[in-house]
C-alpha cells in the first residue's frame, strides 16, 4: 500500500529519518486524489460543505467579498479541511500514524498575477502540494529559530532590514509547478505570488511535538504523583517570597526527576500524543 508520505515526497525513507531543516522541492504523487480544483468551486457554491474557516484575502488583508474560487484578485482560503473534507481527513490521519505528529490541511487558490499573503513565517512545518497551476515562492532563513505556537511573525515582527531582505533578497526562489511539493521548515520566511496562471495548493501543516512538550507532560505526571509538589505554597506570597520559593521548586523538581525512570512516563506520553491526534480531528 502506498504510504501517505509518498504522496508528498519521492524519497519518503530519507525524509522520515530526520526533519529537513531547509526548504526542499519533491515530486508529489496523485495530489488531485486529495483535492481537485473543481472541489473548491463546489464548496463555495454549497454552504453546507464549508470547512472551519472560509474567506478571501489579498496581501494579508481579509476581504469582505463572498468566497469564490474564480475571484479576479483575492485568494480563496479554506481552513480546517482535515476536518471537513473526507479525503484530506483520511490522509492527515494516515500521515499522523506514519510520522507521529498532528496534521492539518488548508486550501489556497490565488488568481493570476496576485499575492494572497505578505512575507511571514509559520510556527509549524508545512508541505505546499501544488494541485493546479504554479506559484513563485521567495524563501529566507529564519530570523527566529524554532518558533513555538506563540512566536508568530505578528507578535515578533520584522525589522525594516529583515523585511527588505525577505522581499527583495531572498535566500531561495522556487517556482512550484503542478504535481510538485515544497517543504518549508518552521520559521522560514516565505511569500508567494502567481504569474500568468492561477494557482491552487494544499498546505499540510505538521504541528510539532517538541522536547518542551514532552517535558511539560513529564512534569505534569511527576506533579500528580508527588506529595511535596502537590503541597500548597505558603500564604502571604509577595515579591520578596519568590526568590526562596524558586530555589525550593527547582530543588523539588530535581529530586523528583532524579528518581524518575523513563519507562514510567513513556505510556503517559503516548496517551498525551493520542489525545492531540483526537483533538485535531474533532
N, C-alpha and C positions, 0 to 999 in steps of 0.2 A: 504493500500500500504506500502511495506517495505521502511523504510527511508534509505537515503544514509548512515547515521551514523551507522545504524545497520549492514551494510556490514563490518565495521571496528571495531565494538565494541559490545560485547554481553550484555552490560549494558548501552545503549545509554542515558537513562534518568539521571542516576547518572553521566555519563561523561559530559553531557551538563550543569550540574549545575555549574561547575567551571572547568577551565583547570587543569588537574592533573599536579602537579609540580615535580613528579618523574617518571621515566620510568615504564611502565606497559605493560604486555602482555595480549592481548584479543584474544578470539576465533573469527575469521573472518567468514563471510558468503558469499559463492558463489563468491570468489575472481576472479576465472578464467572467470567469466562473464564480468569482466572489461578488462582483458588482459590474453592471453594464451601464453605458451611458444612458440608454433608454430607461433604466431603473430610476434615475434622478428625475426625469420628466414625469414618470408615473407617480412618484412620491409627491412632487409639487402639486400635481393635479388632484390628489386624494388626501385630504387632511387626516383621515383615519390611519394613514401609513406614516405620518410624520414621526421622526425619532425624538429623542430627548430635547434637542435644540435645533431649530431651523432658522436660518437667517441669510441676509445678504450683507456683504462687506466690500469696501473699496479703500485701499491704503489704510487699513486698520480701523476705518470708521464704519460703524454699523449703519446700514441703510434702513429706511422705513418702508422700502418697496416690498411687496409680497414676494415670497420665494418663487424663483423662476430659473429653470435650467438653461434658458436661452436669453438671459438678460444681456443687453448690449454693453454694459460697463461693469456691473458688480459681480463679485464671486459668490456663488451659492455655497453655503456651509451647512452640512448635515452632520451634527454631532451626536454621539451615542449610538452609532449604527451597530455596534456589537450587542446592543440590547434590542434593537428594532428590526434588524434585517437577518433572516434565518441563516443565510449562507455565511455572513460575517460573524454571527453569534457562534456557529459551529466552528468556524475557522479559528476564532480567538480562543475558544475552549481547547482546541487541539494544540494550538501554539503554546498556551499556558502549560499544558501537560508535558510538552516537549522541553520547554525552557525553564519552567518553574517560577515565572513572574507574571503578575496580572497584565492583561492586554486589553486595549480599547481600539475602536475603529471609528474614524470620521471620514467624510467625503467632501472634496472641494472641487468645484467646477468654475473655471475662470474663462471669460470670453477673450477673443483675440485682442492683442495689444493692451492688455490690462495687468493690474497687480492687485492681489487681494490684501496682502499684509506687508507692512514695512519690516525692516530688519528686526529680528528678535531671536531669542533662544528658547528652547523647551527645557523643562526640568526632568524630562524622561527621554530615553532613546526613541527614535522613530524610524520606521521604514516608510518611504513615499513610493507607492506602487502605481505607476502610470498606466491608466486603462484607456486613455484617449488623448490624442494629440501629443504635444510636447510642452515643456516649460524650462526656462533658463534659470538656474539656481546659482546664487553667489553665496559662498560659504567662507566664514572666517573663524579662526581658532578661538576657543573660549576666552572671555575676559574674567570669568568667574568659574573656577574649577569645581566639578562635581556638585552642581546645584541640587538642592533639595526642593521639595514642592513649593516652599515659600520664598525661594531665591529666584523670583521671576525677573524678567527683564524690566517689567514695570516698576517693581519695588527697588531694584538696584540701579537701573538706568544706565545710560551711556554717557561718557564724556563726549564733547564735540569731536575730539580726535578719534575716539573709538567709532563713533557713528560715521565719520567721514571715511575711515578705513573700510568699514562694512559695506558702505555704498559704492565706493569708487576704487578701492584697492583690496578686494577680497583675496583670500589665500587660494581659493579654488573657484573655478567657474565650470558648471556642469549643465549641459543640455540633456534633460531626461526625456527619452522618447518612449512611445507606446511599447509596453512589454518589458520595460526596464524598471528597476527598483533602486532607489537611492537610500542608503543607510546614513543617518545623521546622529552621531552620539549626542547625548545631552550636553547642553552648554554651548555647542557650536552655533554661532550666529549665522542666520540664513534668511534669505528672502528670494522670492521667485516672481517671474513675470512671463507672460506669453508673447509670442511673436504673431505670425500671420494666421495661426490656427488656434482654436480653443483647446483647453487642457482640462482633463479630469484625473484626479488621483485619489487613491485611498491612503489615508495616514493610519498606520498601525502603530499605536503607542505602547512602549514597554515601560510599565510603571514599576520601577526597580525596587526590589527588596535590597536594602543596604545593610552594611555592618552596624550602622546606627540602629536600624530597625531591629536587627537580631539582638543587640544589646538591650534595647528597650523591653523586648519580650522576656529576656533573661532576668532583668531587674524586676519586672513585674512578678515573675514566678518566685524569685527569692523573697520579694516583699510580702507576698501572700503567705509564705510558709514560716517566715522568721518572726518570732515574738518580739525581739528587740526593735525590728523595723516597723512592726505594727503598733508599737507603743506611741503614745501621743507626745508631741512636742510640748515643752513646758508653757505655762501661762506667761503673760507679760512679754510677748515677743515684740522686740523693738530693734532698732538699727544696731544697738550695741550687742544684741544677743547672737547675731548671725555668724560672726567670726568663730565663736566657740562651737556653735551648733554645726557649722560647716565642717569643722575638723572632726566632730563626732560622727556625722553621717558618712564621711569618707572612710573613717576607721571601721564603722559597722559594715559598709559595703565591701571593703577589702576583706574583712573577716568572713563574711558570708560567701564571697566569690572564691576565696581560698578553699573553702570546704565543699564547693560545688563540683560535681562530676559532670562532664559534658553530656554523657548519656542520659542524665536525669532530665535535661531540658530539651533533648532532641525531639521527643514526641510533642511537647507543648509548642515548640517552634513550628513543627509540621502542621499542627492544628491551627495555629495562627495564620500560616500561609494559606490553608484551605479556606479559612473564613474570608480572607481577602478575595480569593477567587469567586466565592459565592456572592460577595458584595458587588463585584464588577459586572455580574450578570443578572442582577435582580433590581 
